[in-house]
């Protein structure tokens, strides 16, 4: 059995390059204390020749921050979050940065623990993509951790809703849902049902409230009996739709607060012997890629998900951290597809 080769040490690099370990460290790890360019080049060439791999923790200490961007999502398997993460990665690649993705599963406490960990690892910036909640105590602790991180030179950008004095790429959830309701009313919908994720998440609360406001603008009153809360997932959309139809079988138009839930809703309708787009119109929110391939294709609210992630990373890397918090507002639009025919 061949013994594993021991990694090359910084001391070996320094000895081969004819410099002190401190000088070699500054040359490779990028300390603010610069070394002569000729020496830096010699040390780097020696490190490359010997196969030396720098200590990322040492680099972070030397520079005051690592080359890592932390992105906190709720579920990377959800196309909503994976599309945002894709935009972040595209922007990070342009900046020469590495992206670390962590999942919080709609739990503010988990977000807070992740932030605490990323502070210790000296991440260059933290981007939070999840919805804010109505848990005041949990939100206050998250805000405190983020404020402490900001004070050490880190950058924070939120996606979707604002929190305290941090930069935000703000999504027009309420307005988008109101626009969708008016469109669906214009297509002849009369008896509306809503399958929502938990309304303790502001994304769901804003979308539900906006949709009901849009119906009111169209002269339609919404019956709260036709609103069901379920898990913010495909399975939640499925279960919530079955519950909704057992309560309000007369519903002719169903709004799910995410496309993932709407996909589950359409499967539930089929299992109940109803055809989506014929017996019950269905609409979602987000315009994730799969909704153009399901049958029927899904009417939804278009959200530029990848662009939001890209704009967030560019905002995080912008100059002047002492400036006032920036709010980048992202508008939405409604796209009508086969799931909501004219009635």
C-alpha positions in Angstrom: 0.0 0.0 0.0 1.4 3.4 -1.0 1.6 5.9 1.8 -0.3 9.1 1.3 1.9 12.0 0.3 2.2 14.6 3.1 1.0 18.1 2.0 3.6 20.7 1.3 4.0 23.2 4.2 4.4 27.0 4.1 7.8 26.5 5.7 9.0 24.4 2.8 7.8 27.0 0.3 9.6 29.8 2.3 12.8 27.8 2.5 12.8 27.0 -1.2 12.0 30.6 -2.1 14.7 32.0 0.3 12.3 34.1 2.4 10.9 34.0 5.9 7.7 32.2 6.7 6.1 35.6 7.5 7.0 36.9 4.1 5.8 33.8 2.3 2.5 34.0 4.2 2.0 37.7 3.2 2.9 36.9 -0.4 0.4 33.9 -0.7 -2.4 34.8 1.7 -2.8 38.4 0.5 -2.1 40.4 3.7 -2.7 44.1 3.7 1.1 44.4 4.4 2.3 44.1 0.9 5.6 42.5 -0.2 7.8 43.4 -3.1 6.2 42.2 -6.4 9.4 40.3 -7.4 9.4 38.4 -4.1 5.6 37.8 -4.4 6.1 36.3 -7.8 9.0 34.1 -6.7 7.1 32.8 -3.7 4.0 32.1 -5.8 6.0 30.3 -8.5 7.7 28.2 -5.8 4.4 27.3 -4.2 3.0 26.3 -7.6 6.1 24.2 -8.4 5.9 22.4 -5.0 2.1 21.9 -5.2 1.4 24.0 -2.1 -2.3 24.7 -1.3 -2.9 27.8 0.7 -4.8 27.7 4.0 -8.1 29.4 3.3 -8.6 30.3 7.0 -5.2 31.9 7.0 -6.1 33.9 3.9 -9.3 35.1 5.6 -7.4 36.3 8.6 -4.8 38.0 6.5 -7.4 39.8 4.3 -10.0 40.4 7.0 -12.5 38.4 4.9 -12.6 35.2 2.8 -13.4 34.9 -0.9 -16.7 33.2 0.0 -20.2 34.5 -0.4 -22.8 32.8 1.8 -26.3 32.3 0.4 -29.0 31.1 2.7 -32.0 29.5 1.1 -34.9 27.6 2.4 -34.7 24.5 0.1 -32.1 24.2 -2.7 -34.3 21.5 -4.3 -37.1 24.1 -4.8 -36.7 25.7 -8.3 -37.4 29.1 -6.8 -34.3 29.1 -4.6 -32.1 27.2 -7.1 -32.8 29.8 -9.8 -31.9 32.6 -7.4 -28.7 30.7 -6.3 -27.8 30.3 -10.0 -28.0 34.1 -10.4 -25.8 34.6 -7.4 -23.2 32.1 -8.7 -23.1 33.9 -12.1 -22.4 37.2 -10.4 -19.9 35.7 -7.9 -18.0 34.1 -10.8 -17.6 37.6 -12.4 -16.2 38.8 -9.0 -13.8 35.9 -8.6 -15.7 34.7 -5.5 -16.9 31.3 -4.3 -20.5 30.6 -3.2 -21.4 28.6 -0.2 -25.1 27.6 -0.1 -26.8 26.8 3.2 -30.4 25.7 3.8 -32.6 27.0 6.6 -36.0 25.2 5.9 -38.1 28.3 6.6 -36.7 28.5 10.1 -35.4 31.8 11.4 -33.5 30.2 14.2 -31.6 28.1 11.6 -30.9 31.3 9.6 -29.5 32.9 12.7 -27.2 29.9 13.4 -26.0 29.9 9.8 -25.2 33.7 10.0 -23.3 33.1 13.2 -21.2 30.4 11.5 -20.5 32.5 8.5 -19.4 35.4 10.7 -16.8 33.0 12.3 -15.7 32.0 8.8 -15.3 35.6 7.7 -17.6 35.3 4.7 -17.3 38.4 2.4 -21.1 38.8 2.2 -24.3 37.0 3.3 -27.4 36.9 1.1 -30.6 35.8 2.6 -33.3 34.6 0.2 -36.0 33.3 2.5 -39.2 35.1 3.5 -39.3 37.0 6.7 -41.7 35.8 9.4 -44.0 37.3 12.0 -42.0 35.9 14.9 -40.7 39.1 16.4 -38.3 37.6 18.8 -36.6 35.4 16.2 -36.4 38.2 13.7 -34.8 40.5 16.4 -32.1 37.9 17.1 -31.4 37.5 13.4 -31.2 41.2 13.0 -28.8 41.4 15.8 -26.5 38.8 14.3 -26.6 40.5 10.9 -25.9 43.9 12.5 -22.9 42.5 14.3 -21.6 40.9 11.1 -22.1 44.2 9.3 -20.1 46.1 11.9 -17.1 43.8 11.2 -17.0 44.8 7.5 -19.3 42.1 6.1 -22.1 42.9 3.6 -25.7 41.8 3.9 -28.3 41.7 1.2 -31.9 40.3 1.6 -34.0 39.0 -1.2 -37.8 39.4 -1.2 -38.6 41.5 1.9 -36.7 44.1 3.9 -35.4 43.7 7.4 -34.1 46.7 9.4 -31.4 48.7 7.8 -30.0 46.2 5.3 -29.8 46.3 1.5 -32.7 44.5 -0.1 -33.8 43.2 -3.5 -37.5 43.6 -2.8 -40.1 41.6 -4.7 -43.5 43.1 -5.4 -45.4 40.0 -4.0 -48.6 41.9 -3.0 -48.8 43.8 -6.3 -48.1 40.8 -8.4 -50.9 38.8 -6.7 -53.4 41.7 -7.0 -52.6 41.9 -10.7 -53.1 38.1 -11.1 -56.5 38.3 -9.4 -57.7 41.0 -11.7 -56.6 39.0 -14.7 -58.4 35.9 -13.5 -61.5 37.8 -12.7 -61.4 39.2 -16.2 -61.2 35.7 -17.6 -64.5 34.8 -16.0 -63.6 33.4 -12.7 -66.4 33.7 -10.1 -65.8 31.3 -7.2 -62.2 31.6 -6.1 -60.1 29.4 -3.7 -56.6 29.9 -2.3 -54.1 27.3 -1.3 -51.4 29.1 0.6 -48.2 28.3 2.4 -48.1 29.3 6.1 -49.0 32.9 6.4 -46.5 33.4 9.2 -44.1 33.8 6.2 -44.6 37.3 4.8 -44.3 36.0 1.2 -47.5 34.0 1.7 -49.3 36.7 3.7 -48.5 39.4 1.1 -49.6 37.2 -1.8 -52.8 36.2 -0.1 -53.7 39.7 0.9 -52.8 41.1 -2.5 -54.9 38.5 -4.3 -57.9 39.3 -2.1 -57.4 43.0 -2.8 -57.3 42.3 -6.5 -60.6 40.4 -6.4 -62.1 43.3 -4.5 -60.9 45.7 -7.2 -62.8 43.5 -9.7 -66.0 43.7 -7.6 -65.6 40.2 -6.2 -65.8 39.2 -2.5 -63.6 36.4 -1.3 -65.0 33.9 1.2 -62.3 33.1 3.8 -63.8 29.6 4.0 -62.1 29.0 0.7 -58.6 29.6 2.0 -56.5 26.7 3.1 -53.0 26.9 4.6 -50.6 24.0 4.0 -46.9 23.2 3.7 -45.1 25.6 1.3 -44.3 22.7 -1.1 -45.6 20.5 -3.9 -47.1 18.1 -1.3 -48.6 21.0 0.6 -50.3 22.1 -2.6 -51.7 18.6 -3.2 -53.0 18.2 0.4 -54.3 21.8 0.6 -56.3 21.4 -2.6 -58.0 18.2 -1.4 -58.9 20.0 1.8 -60.1 23.1 -0.1 -62.3 21.1 -2.5 -63.9 19.2 0.4 -64.8 22.5 2.0 -65.7 24.4 -1.1 -66.5 22.1 -4.0 -68.0 25.0 -6.0 -64.6 26.6 -6.6 -63.9 27.3 -10.3 -60.6 29.1 -10.0 -57.7 28.2 -7.6 -54.7 30.3 -6.7 -51.7 28.7 -5.2 -49.1 31.0 -3.6 -46.2 29.3 -5.4 -45.8 27.4 -8.7 -44.5 24.4 -6.8 -47.8 24.3 -4.8 -49.8 24.8 -8.0 -48.2 21.8 -9.6 -49.3 19.7 -6.6 -52.7 21.3 -6.8 -53.2 20.1 -10.4 -52.3 16.6 -9.5 -54.8 16.7 -6.6 -57.5 17.9 -9.0 -56.9 15.0 -11.4 -57.0 12.5 -8.5 -60.4 14.0 -7.5 -61.6 13.4 -11.1 -61.4 17.1 -12.2 -59.4 18.4 -15.1 -57.1 21.4 -14.4 -57.8 24.1 -16.9 -61.3 22.8 -17.7 -63.2 22.0 -14.5 -61.0 24.3 -12.3 -58.7 27.0 -13.5 -55.3 27.0 -11.7 -52.7 29.8 -11.3 -49.5 30.0 -9.4 -46.7 32.5 -8.6 -43.0 32.7 -9.6 -42.8 31.3 -13.1 -40.3 28.6 -12.4 -39.1 26.7 -15.5 -41.1 23.5 -15.1 -44.5 25.3 -15.3 -44.0 25.7 -19.1 -43.8 22.0 -19.5 -46.6 20.7 -17.3 -50.1 20.0 -18.8 -51.8 22.3 -18.9 -49.1 25.0 -18.9 -49.5 27.1 -15.9 -50.7 30.7 -15.6 -48.6 32.5 -13.1 -46.8 35.7 -12.0 -43.4 36.1 -13.6 -40.6 36.7 -11.2 -37.1 37.3 -12.6 -35.5 34.9 -10.1 -32.0 34.5 -11.6 -31.8 38.2 -12.1 -32.7 38.8 -8.5 -29.8 36.7 -7.4 -27.4 38.4 -9.8 -28.5 41.9 -8.7 -28.0 40.8 -5.0 -24.4 39.8 -5.5 -23.6 43.0 -7.4 -25.2 45.0 -4.6 -23.2 43.1 -2.0 -20.0 43.9 -3.9 -20.8 47.6 -4.5 -18.7 50.3 -2.8 -19.3 52.6 0.1 -20.6 50.2 2.9 -21.3 53.3 5.1 -24.0 54.5 2.6 -27.7 54.3 3.3 -29.4 50.9 2.7 -30.3 50.4 -0.9 -33.8 49.1 -2.0 -33.9 47.5 -5.4 -37.5 47.0 -6.3 -38.3 44.1 -8.6 -41.6 44.3 -10.5 -43.6 41.3 -11.7 -46.0 40.6 -14.6 -48.8 38.1 -15.3 -48.4 35.4 -18.0 -51.6 33.6 -19.0 -51.4 30.0 -20.1 -53.6 27.1 -20.7 -54.5 26.4 -17.0 -56.8 29.5 -17.0 -59.0 29.4 -20.1 -61.6 32.2 -20.8 -64.9 31.1 -19.2 
